[in-house]
Amino acid sequence: MNRARARAQAGDLGNVRFLEGDPTELPIDGPFDAVVGRLVLMYYPDPVDAVRKLAGYLLDGGLMVFQEFDIANCRSLPLAPTYERNVGWIKQALSATGARTQLGLELYSVFLAAGLRGPSMRMDALIGGDSDSPAYELVADVIRSLLPVMEKLKIASATEVDLSSLAQRMRDEVVASNGVVLSPGLIGAWSRKLL
């Protein structure tokens, strides 16, 4: 949250306030023109209920926007063992914590069930095999954020992961095999609250 505050100050955004907690339960002053979330709904046991509650903060015609993971197609070709092992750890850690690893694909039905119009949607993923591909750092960053959970659940240890060289090891394997990697997909959906 400190980083977000610093960015708001640097941008001279005086109308920004930060609250920490479950947005469906916080006492938030509204209504708002937009509700935006990224990698949030995948952790809710009932994402439809969460979207329904959050839509209550919107003005009529307000915009609901979410971006969520679809990890099912994250892979390498030909098989790059280090990349595949780390993607497997990501899937295992998220699944073990109850997160939905394909909630991005569910967003259409979630929005409809929450009483919103069918959303417009798009998917973004990185694909590449050259040494400049940001996919290696993206996977390493996801591993970095999940490492405490991975260690707690005994999925992988910091020593096994070796974060200091992880992106470079994945890069070296893929480049040496003239292969490609596909990063976790991010599926975005946006819709307006019915008038």
Secondary structure, 3 states (H helix, E strand, C coil): CHHHHHHHHHCCCCCCCCCCCCCCCCCCCCCEEEEEEECCHHHCCCHHHHHHHHHCCEEEEEEEEEEEEECCCCEEECCCHHHHHHHHHHHHHHHHCCCCCCHHHHHHHHHHHCCCCCCEEEEECCEECCCCCCHHHHHHHHHHHHHHHHHHCCCCCHHHHCHHHHHHHHHHHHHHCCCEEECCEEEEEEEECCC
